Amino acid sequence: MSNVSRRVWLGRLAVLAGIAGLSLRRAGATAPKATKQAARYQDRPNNGRMCGMCKYFIAPGGAAGSGMRGGTMGPGMMQAGSCQLVQGRISPMGYCDFYAPLSD
């Protein structure tokens, strides 16, 4: 056994963890999503905050963060979509504890 300092050992461990993380990302592995109950999801807005204006909301046929830009609604915006963090169909008028506003 060689005499490797704790700092060097931890550095090597961090590099290996990073490589493993990249490998999983390339393989298409995704983190498990929270249940609606765990996220305290509700089908109504909370003080004007709603899924359709959250950066994690994925509109039908869209990408994350493609919800109601600037608070405006377009065709199909009332259709349920999905979320990067929460399981199941998500209403654009819904809300959960993971809400994060879209950044312009």
Secondary structure, DSSP 4 states (H G I P E B T S, - for coil): -----HHHHHHHHHHHHHHHHHHHHHTT--PPPBPHHHHT-BSS-BTTB-GGGBTTEE-TTS-BT-S-GGG---TTTTS-BEESSB-S-B-TT-B-TT--BPP-
